[in-house]
């Protein structure tokens, strides 16, 4: 089994990033598939799997527009991002039956944004007793499913 992200360590967060461009904008320039992890493109926003997920099914809703804040977007784009978030949760319900969700955005460096220049909303499915704490305590992410498999399942469920 191929693991692109395992073992995932805190060194990734602390490391210097390639300043060549925005990873989200670069993903938009690619053909959708397991390489760019884009599940769906709407009119002004898209849904993508997180390449470094906290749990299987960790999605993000983003605008096409490269902007650092929600306030920099018009209401229609924000509404589309919320609709993508909602449908993403419905797809995750079908596939993974989570017992809860963490929804949120880290906007700005002070809020812990890993990629602060392109605003994004996280959709993180959660289960009682999941291993989410391991990321903090063990500096490792534990995922029961390879990222490519999660992409395949989410994309198929989205299109159904």
C-alpha positions in Angstrom: 0.0 0.0 0.0 1.4 3.4 -1.0 1.2 6.2 1.6 2.0 9.7 0.3 1.5 11.2 3.8 2.6 8.6 6.3 4.3 9.0 8.7 3.3 12.6 8.8 5.3 14.7 11.2 5.2 18.2 12.7 8.4 18.9 10.8 6.2 19.5 7.7 4.4 22.3 9.4 7.6 23.8 10.7 9.6 23.5 7.5 10.2 26.2 4.9 7.7 25.9 2.1 8.3 26.4 -1.6 7.2 29.9 -2.4 6.7 29.1 -6.0 3.0 29.6 -5.8 -0.3 28.7 -4.1 -0.9 25.0 -3.8 -4.6 25.5 -4.2 -4.2 27.7 -7.3 -1.8 25.1 -8.8 -4.3 22.3 -8.1 -6.9 24.3 -10.0 -4.6 24.4 -13.1 -4.4 20.6 -13.2 -6.8 18.0 -14.5 -9.0 16.7 -11.6 -8.0 13.3 -10.3 -6.0 11.7 -7.5 -3.0 13.9 -8.2 -4.8 17.2 -7.4 -7.5 15.7 -5.1 -10.2 18.1 -6.4 -13.6 16.3 -5.8 -15.8 19.0 -7.5 -15.6 22.3 -9.2 -18.5 24.7 -8.9 -19.0 28.1 -10.6 -16.8 30.0 -8.2 -15.7 27.5 -5.5 -14.4 23.9 -5.3 -14.1 21.0 -2.9 -10.8 19.2 -2.4 -9.4 16.5 -0.1 -6.8 17.7 2.3 -3.4 16.2 1.3 -2.4 16.0 5.0 -5.7 15.0 6.6 -6.5 14.7 10.3 -8.9 11.9 9.4 -10.1 10.0 6.4 -12.5 12.2 4.4 -11.0 15.5 5.6 -12.3 17.9 2.9 -11.9 21.6 2.3 -14.1 24.1 0.5 -12.3 27.0 -1.3 -13.0 29.8 -3.7 -11.4 29.9 -7.1 -10.4 33.5 -6.2 -7.0 33.7 -4.5 -7.8 35.7 -1.4 -6.8 35.4 2.3 -10.2 36.1 4.0 -13.9 35.3 3.7 -14.6 39.1 3.9 -12.7 39.5 0.7 -15.3 37.4 -1.2 -18.7 38.3 -2.4 -21.7 36.8 -0.8 -22.4 34.4 -3.7 -19.0 32.8 -3.5 -19.3 32.4 0.3 -22.7 30.9 -0.2 -21.4 28.4 -2.8 -18.5 27.5 -0.3 -21.2 26.7 2.3 -23.2 24.6 -0.1 -20.1 22.6 -1.0 -19.4 22.2 2.7 -23.0 20.9 3.3 -22.9 18.5 0.3 -19.4 17.3 1.4 -20.9 16.5 4.8 -23.7 14.5 3.2 -21.2 12.5 1.1 -19.2 11.8 4.2 -22.3 10.7 6.1 -23.0 8.1 3.4 -19.4 6.9 3.2 -18.1 7.0 6.7 -21.0 7.6 9.1 -19.1 10.1 11.3 -20.5 10.8 14.7 -19.7 14.5 14.4 -17.7 17.1 12.5 -15.2 19.9 13.1 -15.9 22.7 10.7 -13.7 25.8 10.6 -11.2 28.0 9.0 -7.8 29.3 10.3 -7.6 32.8 8.9 -4.3 34.5 9.3 -1.0 33.4 10.7 -2.0 34.2 14.3 -5.0 31.8 13.9 -2.7 29.0 12.8 -3.3 29.1 9.0 -0.9 26.7 7.3 -1.8 28.3 3.9 -2.9 31.8 4.8 -3.0 33.4 1.4 -6.0 31.3 0.0 -8.9 31.1 2.5 -10.4 27.6 2.9 -13.0 25.9 5.1 -12.1 22.6 6.7 -14.7 19.7 7.0 -13.3 17.1 9.4 -15.4 14.0 10.1 -15.1 12.8 13.7 -15.9 9.6 15.7 -15.9 9.0 19.4 -12.6 7.6 20.4 -10.9 8.5 17.1 -7.1 9.0 17.0 -7.1 12.7 16.3 -5.1 13.4 19.5 -2.2 11.3 18.1 -1.3 14.2 15.8 -0.5 16.4 18.8 0.9 13.8 21.2 2.7 11.5 18.9 3.5 13.9 16.0 2.0 11.3 13.7 -1.3 10.9 11.8 -3.1 7.6 11.8 -5.4 7.0 8.9 -7.3 3.7 8.2 -7.4 4.4 4.4 -4.9 5.5 1.8 -5.5 9.0 0.4 -6.0 7.7 -3.1 -8.8 5.3 -1.9 -10.5 8.1 0.0 -10.4 10.3 -3.1 -11.9 7.5 -5.3 -14.7 6.9 -2.8 -15.6 10.5 -2.2 -15.5 11.4 -5.9 -17.8 8.4 -6.8 -20.2 9.3 -4.0 -20.2 12.9 -5.0 -21.2 12.0 -8.6 -23.9 9.5 -7.5 
